Amino acid sequence: MNAALTITRPGIGDLAILLLCLMLIPLSLHWLGKARSVPDAIRITSPDTTSKIYSLAPDRTLNVNGRLGTSSIEISNGSARFTSSPCSGKHCVLSGWHSRSGSGMACLPNRVAMTLLAPDDTYDGLNY
Amino acid sequence: MPGLAIVLLSLSACQSEEVLSRQSFVFGTLVEVKIRTSDRDQAIDAVDTLFSRFDQLHTDWHAWKLGDMTATSAKLSQDEWFTPAASITPVLEYSQQLYRDSRGLFNPAMGSLIALWGFHADTLPDKPPAETAIDSILRNLPGMDDIEFNNGRVRGHHPHIIIDAGGMAKGYAVDTGTELLRKHGINNALLNAGGDLCGIGNRGDRAWRVGIRHPNGQGVLASIDLSDGECVFTSGDYERGYDYENRHYHHIIDPRTGYPANGAVSVTVLHPDGARADAASTALLVAGVDGWQDIARSMKVDKVLLVDHQGRLHMTAGMQKRVVIRDNAAQEIIIAPQV
């Protein structure tokens, strides 16, 4: 038995569903973009190793050996901060918590830097 | 079928490409290079050469640690013709051009004033210098017009010239770096020298996208997609400095007053010439809200974004077309269409 292919004119309900789908596309892209900007990892650069990427979970403190001594980076609730560093100015410690993708801080005298990373970074680089 | 073959070939090429990211502490800052490449070895070789070159330039151009630039400064004060090291003369010549274009607001010859403020040291001072000491230097401040050039030889006509090319050196180095990467066959890369960036080509799926950090430290102010060869540089009063009696003293000194510039919070410049973008962001920060448009015209930069102390954004029409401002990032946006 051959199945007959019949084409009918779309009804109001079909058009409404199509319209709804079209409206959902930009909304989905917006949600997707937001989800991507949430960092889930931290990249730490130090003079004695190549850059390493650590997960932002679980909460913990990482001790990183630098040129002058040990810098401590605390990870908590998806954010990170320097809690101590052997440099004189302590700018890295004073900068506080960093929670955005691409955000980060370097202790230049100790040659230790951290950058927060999202699964697909919103920005390829930060200008400041 | 030919159409299908082209699509399959493109997919194959895409699958073999990757964005390689390498970081290193060079040129006194953290430098990151991202390269979109299908030849990992070629990219790594190019980046290693770049980092090595930056290390050398950092030593050559250092304003206060012994090297070619400090040797040049010492000879410039002696009023005699001499031939500087090869890496120095082009920097001096271009610095003089940028000094003139900025009407003296970008002045690499006033290293003595920068040193007086304590910025020629790894450890910053506890308090600013005495007013009398600032006035003393300001009364007879050297400028780049005190340097004469003749076929690769130079001569200084001021006893107190100390060259501090910090206001354009990173830009000049990044220009050198992008040229080096291109010579190594790199056609798609993003070079980030401590927050100042230049792009080559694109990321593949889109242009290299740069976020401009809000000067208040809270997230991102705006974003810019870089065209091939474009650079974005920002100078701000939140950069290197120290606090004394509840005031912040930063390292961008106004040559007219002898004190840190206070006419704006930050200035961002987008331009294909990294050295010009670097020097212009410095000069326009010094010019401040009242004078930035005139200096932007004389420095031939038409894509400028300035943040004032009230949180308002001032920008050229050229920048307005390129920048994407984040929601709620600014109190007010003022366009300067005549620049």
Boltz contact constraints between the chains, C-beta under 6 A:
constraints:
  - contact:
      token1: [A, 45]
      token2: [B, 23]
      max_distance: 6.0
  - contact:
      token1: [A, 51]
      token2: [B, 23]
      max_distance: 6.0
  - contact:
      token1: [A, 88]
      token2: [B, 123]
      max_distance: 6.0
  - contact:
      token1: [A, 100]
      token2: [B, 219]
      max_distance: 6.0
  - contact:
      token1: [A, 102]
      token2: [B, 211]
      max_distance: 6.0
  - contact:
      token1: [A, 106]
      token2: [B, 30]
      max_distance: 6.0
  - contact:
      token1: [A, 111]
      token2: [B, 25]
      max_distance: 6.0
  - contact:
      token1: [A, 113]
      token2: [B, 30]
      max_distance: 6.0
  - contact:
      token1: [A, 123]
      token2: [B, 209]
      max_distance: 6.0
  - contact:
      token1: [A, 123]
      token2: [B, 211]
      max_distance: 6.0
  - contact:
      token1: [A, 124]
      token2: [B, 190]
      max_distance: 6.0
  - contact:
      token1: [A, 124]
      token2: [B, 208]
      max_distance: 6.0
  - contact:
      token1: [A, 124]
      token2: [B, 209]
      max_distance: 6.0
  - contact:
      token1: [A, 125]
      token2: [B, 190]
      max_distance: 6.0
  - contact:
      token1: [A, 125]
      token2: [B, 192]
      max_distance: 6.0
  - contact:
      token1: [A, 125]
      token2: [B, 197]
      max_distance: 6.0
  - contact:
      token1: [A, 125]
      token2: [B, 210]
      max_distance: 6.0
  - contact:
      token1: [A, 126]
      token2: [B, 211]
      max_distance: 6.0
  - contact:
      token1: [A, 126]
      token2: [B, 213]
      max_distance: 6.0
  - contact:
      token1: [A, 127]
      token2: [B, 195]
      max_distance: 6.0
  - contact:
      token1: [A, 127]
      token2: [B, 197]
      max_distance: 6.0
  - contact:
      token1: [A, 127]
      token2: [B, 210]
      max_distance: 6.0
  - contact:
      token1: [A, 127]
      token2: [B, 212]
      max_distance: 6.0
  - contact:
      token1: [A, 127]
      token2: [B, 232]
      max_distance: 6.0
  - contact:
      token1: [A, 127]
      token2: [B, 234]
      max_distance: 6.0
  - contact:
      token1: [A, 128]
      token2: [B, 195]
      max_distance: 6.0
  - contact:
      token1: [A, 128]
      token2: [B, 213]
      max_distance: 6.0
  - contact:
      token1: [A, 128]
      token2: [B, 234]
      max_distance: 6.0
